[in-house]
Amino acid sequence: MHLHCIHLYNTAMQVTYLAQACNSSVHTRAL
């Protein structure tokens, strides 16, 4: 993989992780 693709992949993973973390905190507050 080219470095640019790896960078985009890493960014996507971070965004997905942050989205899951936000969803988890929202569900925790809702409970």
C-alpha positions in Angstrom: 0.0 0.0 0.0 1.1 3.5 -0.7 1.8 5.8 2.3 -1.1 8.0 1.3 -3.5 5.1 1.3 -2.2 4.0 4.7 -2.7 7.5 6.1 -6.3 7.6 4.8 -6.9 4.1 6.3 -5.5 5.2 9.7 -7.6 8.3 9.6 -10.7 6.3 8.9 -9.9 3.9 11.8 -9.5 6.8 14.1 -12.8 8.4 13.0 -14.6 5.1 13.4 -13.1 4.6 16.9 -14.1 8.1 17.9 -17.6 7.6 16.6 -18.0 4.4 18.6 -16.6 6.1 21.7 -19.1 8.9 21.3 -22.0 6.5 20.8 -20.9 4.5 23.9 -20.7 7.7 26.1 -24.2 8.8 24.8 -25.7 5.3 25.6 -24.0 5.4 29.0 -25.5 8.8 29.8 -28.9 7.7 28.5 -28.9 4.8 30.9 
